[in-house]
Amino acid sequence: MNMSSKKSRKTDENGSSSSFGLSLMSKALTAEFPWGDKDEFLDVIYWMRQIMGVVLGLVWGFIPMKGFFGLALFFIVNVVIIYFYYNNFQKIDEEEYGGATEILKEGLMTSFSSFLVAWIILYSALYSETLHMSSSSS
């Protein structure tokens, strides 16, 4: 009996951890959700930014976008989307989280790193002259 109760607890713990991720996503997609835990909301901002960084990096690589304009546009798009998410969709009181600056910088540099990796790898793979020259000379 003791072993079966331990197994059921493990199953419950595993089930609740996966449902935790789903419940966090449903909270993030619910307009004006009353966030009780401030860290949960900041986690949503952080992971939104990571996904956005990779997606924008892939888009910039496909376009192909180059130079300072691409870097500046990434920061503008990233900050504007997060601002509209917390200000218009969630209607968060930014002072509860340390002000707009704290929310807007949450995960920004990590997202920038993901963006750069995705952008550079895809752009290099698709548009690098050395790759095209070696394949055309064969």
Residue pairs with C-beta under 8 A, 6 or more apart in sequence:
24 40
24 43
24 44
27 33
27 35
27 40
27 44
28 44
28 48
31 89
31 90
31 91
32 89
32 90
32 91
33 90
35 41
35 90
35 92
38 96
38 97
41 90
41 92
41 97
42 97
42 103
42 106
45 82
45 85
45 86
45 103
45 106
45 107
46 106
46 107
46 110
47 107
48 81
48 82
48 85
49 78
49 82
49 106
49 107
49 108
49 110
49 111
50 107
50 110
50 111
50 114
52 77
52 78
52 81
52 111
53 74
53 78
53 110
53 111
53 112
53 113
53 114
53 115
53 118
54 114
54 115
54 118
56 74
56 77
56 78
56 115
56 118
56 119
57 114
57 115
57 116
57 117
57 118
57 119
57 120
57 122
58 118
58 119
58 122
60 70
60 73
60 74
60 115
60 119
60 123
61 118
61 119
61 120
61 121
61 122
61 123
61 125
61 126
62 122
62 126
64 123
64 126
64 127
65 73
65 119
66 123
70 119
74 112
74 115
75 108
75 112
78 108
78 111
79 104
79 108
82 103
82 104
83 100
83 104
86 92
86 94
86 103
87 94
92 103
94 100
94 102
94 103
97 103
124 131
125 131
